[in-house]
Amino acid sequence: MKVVLATHNAHKVAEFQQIVAQTRPDLEVVAYDGPEPVEDGVTFAQNALIKARAACAHTGLPALADDSGICVDVLGGSPGVFSAYWAGQKKDAAANLELLLDQLRDIADPHRTAHFNSTIALVTPDGHEHVVTGIWPGRLATSPAGDGGFGYDPVFIPDGQPAEAERTVGELTDEEKQVQSHRARAFAELMPLLAGL
C-alpha cells in the first residue's frame, strides 16, 4: 500500500520510510511530485494540513505531511514555523543555522533550551483528517558538531544523555535518531491511524 508524503525533500522521504518500515513494512512512502502549496498557516498543524490536503487531492492517495521546526525558549519559541526560512526565503539551511547561533551568541548554556517539534497531518481520500505532534526536548550547542542529519541537527543536543558523553543530533547514528526524534515520537501517535488505512 502507498501513502504519499507531501514534501519534495528527499531527506524527509527517506527518514519517513525508515520510521514507517519499523512497524508497517507493507506501507510504502512515496514522494510527492505535485505543485507546492502556499504554506500560509501560522502553526505547525495548519501548515501540515495545507500540504497533506494538496498531496491527497493531487494523487488520490492517503497523504502525510510533516511541518517541523526548532523552537528556542529564549526566543519565545522562534524560529518555530519559520525554521526553514529563518535567514530568508531561499531556505538556506547553513544560513539559518548561522543566524540562529549568532542570535544566541551571548546566551549562557542553562538558557539555551529548545525543542524540535514535528506535527504530522494525515488526510485520506474519503475526507478524514488527523493531526499528531511529537516533541524532542534539548538545548543548543554553541557550535555545530557532526556530519549527520540536516537543518539544525548539528547544534541540537537532546535531553537524557550522560553529561560526559553528550552528542548533537548531527553526531547520532540514523538508527539512534529514528528511535528518539520528534518525528519518531509523532509517528508513535500516528501508527494506530495508519493501521486503520
C-alpha positions in Angstrom: 0.0 0.0 0.0 1.2 3.5 -0.8 1.0 6.7 1.1 2.3 10.0 -0.3 4.5 12.2 1.7 3.8 15.9 0.9 7.4 17.1 0.5 10.0 17.5 -2.2 12.7 17.0 0.5 14.4 13.7 -0.2 15.9 13.6 3.3 12.4 13.6 4.8 11.1 10.9 2.5 14.0 8.6 3.4 13.6 9.3 7.1 9.8 8.7 7.0 10.3 5.4 5.1 12.8 4.2 7.7 10.5 5.0 10.6 7.4 3.5 8.9 9.3 0.3 8.0 9.8 -0.5 11.7 6.1 -1.0 12.2 4.4 -1.1 8.8 6.8 -2.7 6.3 3.9 -3.1 3.9 3.4 0.7 3.7 5.4 2.4 1.0 6.1 6.1 1.5 6.3 7.8 -1.9 7.5 11.3 -2.7 5.0 14.0 -3.8 5.5 15.2 -7.3 2.8 17.9 -7.5 2.8 21.6 -7.1 3.9 23.0 -3.8 1.1 24.7 -1.9 1.4 28.0 -0.2 2.2 27.4 3.4 0.5 30.4 4.9 -0.5 28.9 8.2 0.8 30.3 11.4 1.0 27.0 13.3 2.7 23.7 12.5 -0.7 22.0 12.4 -2.1 24.5 9.9 0.8 24.1 7.5 0.9 20.3 7.8 -2.8 20.1 6.9 -2.3 22.5 3.9 0.3 20.2 2.5 -1.5 17.0 3.2 -4.7 18.2 1.6 -2.9 19.3 -1.5 -1.0 16.0 -1.9 -4.1 13.9 -1.3 -6.1 15.9 -3.8 -3.3 15.7 -6.4 -2.6 12.0 -6.1 -5.8 10.4 -4.8 -3.7 8.6 -2.2 -3.7 8.9 1.6 -1.3 11.8 2.3 1.1 12.5 5.1 2.6 15.9 5.7 5.1 17.0 8.3 5.6 20.5 9.4 8.5 20.7 11.8 11.0 23.1 13.2 13.1 24.1 16.2 11.6 26.2 18.9 14.0 28.1 21.2 12.7 29.1 24.5 14.7 32.3 24.9 13.5 33.4 21.5 9.8 32.9 22.5 9.5 29.7 20.5 11.1 31.0 17.4 12.1 30.1 14.7 9.2 27.7 15.1 7.1 27.5 11.9 9.7 29.8 10.2 12.6 27.4 10.8 13.2 26.7 7.1 13.1 30.4 6.3 14.8 31.9 9.3 17.5 33.6 7.2 15.3 34.4 4.3 13.1 32.9 1.6 15.9 30.9 0.0 15.6 28.0 2.6 19.4 28.1 3.1 20.0 25.6 5.9 23.6 26.8 6.5 22.5 30.5 6.7 19.6 29.6 9.0 21.9 27.8 11.4 24.5 30.6 11.3 21.9 33.2 12.1 20.4 31.2 15.0 23.8 30.7 16.5 24.6 34.4 16.1 21.4 35.4 17.8 22.3 33.1 20.8 26.0 34.0 20.9 25.8 35.6 24.3 23.2 33.3 25.9 24.6 31.0 28.6 24.1 27.2 28.4 21.3 27.0 31.0 19.2 29.3 28.9 19.8 27.6 25.5 16.9 25.2 26.0 14.9 24.3 22.9 12.8 21.5 21.4 12.2 20.1 17.9 8.5 19.9 17.0 7.1 17.6 14.4 3.5 17.9 13.6 2.2 15.3 11.1 -1.1 15.5 9.3 -2.8 12.5 7.7 -5.5 13.2 5.1 -7.4 10.4 3.4 -9.3 10.5 0.1 -12.6 10.0 2.0 -12.0 13.3 3.8 -10.7 12.2 7.2 -8.1 14.4 8.7 -5.9 13.7 11.7 -3.0 15.7 13.3 -0.4 14.4 15.8 2.6 16.0 17.4 6.0 14.8 18.6 8.3 16.9 20.8 12.0 16.3 21.3 13.4 18.4 24.2 17.0 19.5 24.5 19.2 22.5 24.2 21.5 24.2 21.6 25.3 23.8 21.4 27.4 26.9 20.8 28.8 25.5 17.6 27.9 22.7 15.1 29.2 19.1 15.6 28.7 16.0 13.5 28.1 15.3 9.8 24.8 13.5 10.2 21.2 14.8 9.9 20.3 18.1 8.3 19.0 21.5 9.2 19.5 22.4 12.8 20.6 18.8 13.8 24.3 19.7 14.3 23.6 22.1 17.1 20.7 20.3 18.9 21.7 18.3 22.0 18.8 16.0 23.0 17.9 15.7 26.7 18.6 12.4 28.5 22.2 11.9 27.6 25.0 11.3 30.1 26.8 14.7 30.7 30.2 13.3 29.9 29.1 11.8 26.5 26.6 14.4 25.2 26.2 14.5 21.4 24.3 16.6 19.0 21.8 15.0 16.6 24.4 15.5 13.9 26.6 13.1 15.8 23.9 10.4 16.3 23.6 7.4 14.0 20.5 7.2 11.8 19.2 4.4 14.0 19.6 6.4 17.2 17.8 9.4 15.6 14.9 7.3 14.3 14.2 5.9 17.8 14.4 9.3 19.6 13.4 12.0 17.2 10.4 14.3 17.2 9.2 12.6 14.0 9.6 9.2 15.6 7.5 10.4 18.6 4.9 11.9 16.3 4.8 8.6 14.3 4.2 6.7 17.5 1.0 8.7 17.8 0.2 8.2 14.2 0.7 4.5 13.9 -2.8 3.5 15.2 -4.3 5.7 12.5 -2.1 4.2 9.8 -3.1 0.7 10.9 -6.6 1.6 10.0 -5.8 2.5 6.4 
